[in-house]
């Protein structure tokens, strides 16, 4: 399919991009932390990949080549924005089912408490990921979120394998320390009225 795309087959090019789009979007989002900017960076990267497809030599995987282009586009967009972008909080609230007189069957899924705990943990992890430097966050995203092999992740990040391993190790250590501190710190006391 890559060979067909290199010969100018637009259908092949569209299929190649579609096959990798979700992972590439997550890569851009990990650097930009904003959906609109990640989408714009992805569009810039796709255009850049299309115009420079003739330069793809096949020495690395096509997905690694595309990932490198997306990383470059995201870094250019972040530099252009010149500011830290905030991630909106996810809305975990669901609609209540108020249908009366139906038999109550046990839900085989996780309990609401577990779902809430998992959502809080995800939110905490995302918050602590934001505290990492962009290069550490990228290393974690490529290796742990996208589950890329070390060599492929290093090529995508444009660094040596040993540098990637070092960044992943340091990022995991920093993330573990921050999560441990956050989970050990006492919850803030609720604000209430004092009675005398």
C-alpha positions, 0 to 999 in steps of 0.5 A: 500500500505504501508503494501504491501511495508513493506512485500517487494512488490517493486511495492508498494514501487515504487508507494508510492515514486512516489506519494510523489516524487514532494513534497519531492523534493521541501522539499529537495530543500528548504534546499539545494537551488540546484537542483542537491543536492536536487535530490541526497538528495532525492535519499539518502532518498529513499534508507534510507526509503526503508531499514528502512521501517520495522521501520515505525510504522504507528503512523504518516502519511507515508508522514510525515515519508518520509518527515522527512527522506528527511529533514535528508538527505538534512541536511546531504548533506548540512553539507557535502557540508559545503557551501552556495549554490546559486540558478540559476535565472530562465529564464523568457524570452519566444520566440517571435511569428513572424508569419505574417498576422494572425488575432490578437485575444485578449489573455484571460490570464494575460498581459505581464506586469502582468506576468513580475510583477509576475515573479519579485515578485516570484524572490524577494520572493525567494531571501528573503526566502534565507535570512531566517535561514534554520529552518525558511525557512523549516517551511515556506516551509512545512506550506505555500508551501506544505500546510501541517497541523501544526501537520504534518509539526511539525512531519516532521520537528522533532519539537514540534507543538508550536516550529513550530508555533513560527518559522512560525510566525517569518519567516512570519514576517521577510519575510514581513518586508524584502519584504516591505523594498525591495518594498519601496526602490527606483530602482537603476538609470540606467547607462547612458552617460551624455551629456553636 
